[in-house]
Amino acid sequence: MIAPVERIEAARSAALDALTRVTAGQSLCTLGRERLDAAKYHEGAVAALSDARRSLRRGAAPPTPEDWGAGSAETRAQVSASWLAYLVGGRDALTAAYRSTLEDEQGARS
């Protein structure tokens, strides 16, 4: 299931808003531990949705939630709660975007 680019852009905008709220405008490298994992979760969502948008604009298939972040992010997530939050945030964002597209399509067929 591939979400249309408009849905990806809307989800990315929402993720950016959430990241801005969590960071209160501060740089991620200056955040204390209590907000860093939440910020990394939203940063991962923005990154994954940006990757999906870029792929769709090129006419390529966007990453699946399972494949996004495979490799270095997965390796880092094994040793860092912040990287785990980043990876989960990205995969959750893609899953939500694809799920809502599927639900819309199923509703249209009913």
Secondary structure, 3 states (H helix, E strand, C coil): CCCCHHHHHHHHHHHHHHHHHHHCCCCHHHCCHHHHHHHHHHHHHHHHHHHHHHHHHHCCCCCCCCCCCCCHHHHHHCCCHHHHHHHHHHHHHHHHHHHHHHHHHHHHHC
